[in-house]
């Protein structure tokens, strides 16, 4: 079981902490705000209120023993940088940190932070990509220029199988999952939709208009595929 410290429990940090716990990680959740710590303590292995720029306080919470530390501190750039510095001095094996501007990204990289997440920039780019394509509903950045996207079936591809489309050769993308929303009617006559997900779709599966494809690849290739 991986041990992960999540430092900064705003909306972003608390979501990271809860998701990591649900995925089996042992999470230490840290924030100076006691109300935030109280709100998450039932959802993580250990939650503590402390000043993350204080090395002794971090060490007392056994943060120096974790596999990964994730610095999710938001607008307080100074606290974010000082926290990352203290984690490096404690010898934490791997550090991820959130950056809200290019200068912060540059300084975090100079401090030796392994992964810097430009959250606002990535969200802006993902929103722009989704708005620019009528068939793309969601973008998840993987690396510069590469993403996973949710793509509604282009009209030209409806009724064809994955094998017929041959997405890898024809579009340089991979279909890694299919989400389907099937209409259902309960005993009272109320209509709703039942969601199912196929993470290993058969190449002979016929694509229908009620499907949403999970597509991975180069951003330009995804856009080309979404247009059919």
N, C-alpha and C positions, 0 to 999 in steps of 0.2 A: 504493500500500500504506500503510495507516494504521500509525503508530508509537504504541505504547501502553506506558506504564510501569505495571507491577503491583507495588505495594509492600506487602509482608507476604505470606509464602508458607506460611501455615497451610493447612488443608484447603480453605477457601474460596478463598483467594488463588491457590493452586497450581492449583486446578481452573479458575479464571478464566483464568490464564495459558496453560494447555494448550489450553483451548477456543478462545481467541483465536488462538493459533498455528495450530490446525487450520483455522480459518476465514480464514486468510491474512494475519493481522496480524503486524507485526514487533514482538515483545514484548521489553521489558527487564524482567527479573524481579529484584526487589530484596528482600533480607531481611538482618537483622543476623546471623542464625543461618547459619553456613557450611554445616552439614549440609543445611539446606533448599535452599540455593543449589546445592549439589552434586547434590542429588536431581533438580533440574529443569533443569540446564544443557543437557542433550541435547534438551530439548523446546521450547526458546525460542531466539530469535536471540541473546540476550545475558543472562547471569545474573551478578549481582555482590552481594557481601556488603558492606554499608555501613550507617552510622547515618543513617536517613532524616530525622532531625531536624536534620542538619547540611547547611546550604545548599550549602556548597562541595563536599561529597561528592556531593550530587545533581547539581550542575552538572558535576563531573568525569565523571559517568556519562552526560552528555548528556541528562539528564531534562528540562532546559529546552527541548529541541528536539522533544519528543514532541507528538503531536496530543492525546492524552488521558492523564491519570494516574489510576490507580484505587488508592485507599488501602484496603487490605484488612486492616489491622492490627486484631487482635481485642480482647482485654480491656485492653490498655494504652491507655486513653483519652487520657492526656496525650501519648503518642507519636503517636497518630492525629491529634490536634488540631495539634500542633507540625509534623507532616509536612505537613498541609494548608496551614498558614500559610506554610511555606517554599516550597511549590509555588506559592502565590499570589504570593509575592515574586519568584520566578524567572520569573513571567509565563507559566506553563503555560496553554495555551489553554483547556482544559476539564478539570475535576476531578470525579471521582466518589469517594464515600467511604462506607464502612460505618459505621453507627451502632448501638450496642447499648443505648442508652437515650434517652429524650426530650431530656434536657439536652444530650447530645452532638449529637443531631440539630440542636437549636436553635443551638448554638455553630457547628457546621459550616456551617449556612445563613447565619449572621451573617458568617462568614469569606468568603462568596461562593462556596462549593462548589455547583456547578450541580446535581448529583444526589446525594441522600443516600439510601442503601439501608438501611432498617430491617429487617435480615435476620431477626432472631429474631421480630419482630412479624409480618412477612409469612409466615414459615414457620408460625407459630402459627395465623394466620388461614386459611392454605391447608389445614392439617391439619384444623382445625375444619370447614371447608366440605366437605372430602372425607368426613369422618366423618358429617356431618349428612345426606348424601344417598346413598342406596344405589347409585345409578347413576353417581356422579361419583368417578373414581379419582384424579384429579390436577388441581390448580389452579395456574395460573401468573399471578400478578398483573401487570396491564399498567399500570393507573392506579387511583386510588381508586374502588372500586365496579365495576371492569371487569377481566375476566380472560379467559384462554384455559383451557378445561377439557377433560379427556378424559372423555367420557361414553359409558357402555355404552348400547346401544339400548334405550329403554323398550319394554316388551312391547306397548304399544298402537301402536307405530310399526313393528314388525317386519312386513316384507312390503310396506311402502309405499315409494314413491320420494321423493327429495328434493323433486321438483316437487309431488307430492301433499301432502307435509307443509307446504311453503311456510314454512320456518322463519323467514325474515326478516319476513314479514308476520304470521304467526300467533304467533311467540314473541319477535320482535325479537332474534334471534341469527343468526349466520352459521356454516355448516358449512364450515370451511376445509381439512379433510383427513379421510381415513378410513384407519384402521389395521385390517388384517385378519390374523387368525391362522388359517392353514389347516392341518389335520392332515396329516402325511406319514408314510409308512412306508418305512424304508430296506431294502436288500437282506437285512439280517439280521432283519427283522421288528420292529425297534425303532420305537416311535412317538414323534413329536415334532411341533412346530408350526413352520411357516414364516411369518415375518412379512413383510407387504408394506404399502406406504404409498402412497396415492393423494392427491397434493397438489392436484389439480384434479378433484374428483369430478363426474361427469356428473349433471345434474339428474334424469335418467331411471334412475339406478342404484337398484336395489331394495335396501333395507336388510335385512340378515340378522343373526341373533343373535350371530354370531362377529365382528361389526364393533365397533370403538371409534371414536367420532366426536371430532374435534377441533373444538370449538365456541368461538366468540369472541362476547363481548357483555357486557351488564350482568350483574352477579352474580345478581340476582334473576331476570332473564330466563333465565339458564342453569339455575337451580334449577327454574324452572317447566317448561323444556323437558325436563330430566332426569326429571321425573315423568310426561312424556308427556301 
